[in-house]
Amino acid sequence: ALENQDLQDSIKPQKVEFHSLNFNTTLHWQPGWAREARDALYFVQYKVYGQSTWQSKDECWGISSRVCDLTHETSDIQEPYYSRVRAALAGVYSNWSLSCRFTPWRETVIGPPMVTVVHSNRSITVKLQAPHSPYKRKRGSKIPMTNYYDLLYHVFIINNLLDEQHRVLVYEGKEKVIKIEDLRPGVSYCVVAKTYVPVLDRSSAYSSRQCTVL
């Protein structure tokens, strides 16, 4: 019986955490500390904070993977959720490991905008597209993150003659099309942008760089 108790403790999942980008939400965990814990199977449940009963996630029931997609289960983005994971090995089940509370609207990471640049001889036109959520409209198109937040864009220009890291903020606001003028012909310019969420005071990572030579 003692050995079973030891095995139970040593295969118990560690670090059960929600990871979320633009409301694409997955649960991640680490195996228990026993060497054989790598061969364990995992069982995932979730619930809205305040509910008494846990729901089992069928696709994450008896899996060897250490990640479970809960995007669909956490689609009520203002609600706080919990999840929990247990492991099984050789007929022995660990206790449940609980995640921290997770509220999608407050905690999802908002990604950078998609950036396209079109140049003329002395200016660059920058087109921005907000990141999309995984949730769909009736017609089937994905709902942009601008539906859920007031987003601002921060647009930076990098003049490649100067230091690579020297990004100059050239625009902040809501416009999706921005014109950067009075640039030098024959010079290579790169543009990057970030999404900024005023209500949460948070910025995204930088977008990938779009470069052009005037």
N, C-alpha and C positions, 0 to 999 in steps of 0.2 A: 504493500500500500504506500509505503514511504517513497519507493522508487517512482510510482505513479505521480505522487505529489511533486516530486522533483522534476519529473518530465513535464508535468502540467505547467510549472513555473518557468521552466527553461525554454519552452516553445511559445510562451505568451508573446503575441505581437508587440513591438515597441514603436513609439513615435507615430501614432496614428494621426494623420494630418490631411486637411483639405487643401488642395491646390486648385486655383481657379483663375482662368484668363478669359476675359470677355464672356463670363458666365459658362464657359466650358469647364466643368468642375469634376475633378477626380479625387478619390481618396487614395492616399499612399501610406504604406507602413513598412517597417523593417522587421526582419525575422527575429525570433527570440534568440537568446545568447548561446543556446546549445548548438554544437556543430551540426547535429542531425536536424536542427530546426529548419535548415534549408529545404528539407524534403516534406515539410508540413503542407497541409491544405488549409485554405482559409475560407471563412464564412463572414459575410458582411451584412449588417443591418443598419437601418437609419430611422430617424423619426424627427418630426417637428418638435422643437422645445415645448414642453408642457403636455404633450401627448403621453398617454400611459403605455401604449403598446408599441413595440418595435416592429418595423416592417423588414422582411428579409428581401434582399436583392437577388433575384433568381440567377441572373447571369454571373453573380459573384458568390456562388454557393458551392463550396468544395473546389476552389480554384487554386492553382499553384502560383499564379501571378501575384504580385504584391501591389497591384493598382486596380482600382475599380471605378468605372465611370458612373458618376451620380448626377450628370447634367440634367437628365429628365426628372430625377427625383427631387431636385432642388430648384425647380423652375418658379416657385413662388418666391421671388427674389428678396422680398422684405422680411420673410420669415427666418427665424434662427433654427438651425438644424444641428443635430448630433449624429454621429455614426459610431459604430463599434465593430470590432473585428475579433474573432477567436480563431485559434489554430487547432488542428487535429493531426495526431501522428500516432501510428500503431494503436489505434483505438482509444487513445487518450485525448481528451479535449482540454484545452487551456481555459482559464477564465477569460471573460471579455476585456478587451482594451478599448477605452473610450477616447474619442477625439475631443478636442476643444469645441466650444460652440462656434458655429459658422453661419454668418449672415451674408448671403451672396451680394446684395446691393452694397453693403459696406466694405466687403473684403475682397471681392473679385479684383484682379489686376486688369486695368484697362490698357489695351495695346496701343501702339502708335498708329497714325493714319497711314494709308497707302498714298504714296507720293508719285506723281508723274510730272515731268518738266518738258516744256516746249520752249525752244529759244527762237528769238529773232536776232537782228544784228546787235542790238544794245540792251536787250531786256530778256528776262526769263518769265514765262508764265508757269506758275505752280498750281497743279490741281491736287486737291486733297480728298480722300475718301475715308469716312469714319470706319473704324473696325466694326465687324458684324457680330451679333450674338448668335448662338446656335438656334434660337427660337424663330419660328417661321410665321409669316402672315398666312391668311387663308389662301392666297394665291400661290404660296409656296416660296416666296422670296424671303431671305433671312432679314430679321429686323435689325437695323443698325443700332449701335450703342447710344446714338443721339436720342433715341426714343426713351432711354432710361435716365439720362443725365444731360445737363447743360454742359456741353463740351466746348472748350476753347482750343485753338491750335496755336502752337508756337513754331514758327518757321525760322530756320537758321540757314545762313549761307556760309560756305567755306570757299575761300579763294585759294586755289592750290598753289599760287605763287608764295602765299604766306604759310605760316606754320599749319600743319595738318589739323592740329587740335583747336585752331583759332576759329571758333564758330561765332558768327555775328547774328544776333537776333534781329530779323528784318520785319517780322510781323507777329502780332498776337491778336486773336479775335476769332470770330465764328465763320468768316468767309471761307468758301470752299475753293475759290479761284483767286489767286493773288498774283499781281504783276510786280516784279522787281526790276526797276529801271536804272538807267545811267550806269550800265556795266561796261567793262572795257572789251572791245572786240579782240578776238584771238586769245583770250584768257580762258582757262578752264575753271568752271565753277561747279561746286557740288551743293546740293540742297538736302537737308534733313529736317524732320519735323517731329514734334511730340504732341501728344494729347494731354490736355490739362483739365482736371475736374475740380472746379472751384469749391463745390460743396464739400468735397473731401480733402481739399488742398493737396492733391496728388497728381504727379506727372507720370506719363508712360515712359518707357525706354525710348531711345531715338529710333526713328524709322530707318530702313536701309537707305543708303545714300544714292541719290540720283544725280549723275554728273553730265555736264554738257560743255562744249567749247563754243563760244560765240563766234 
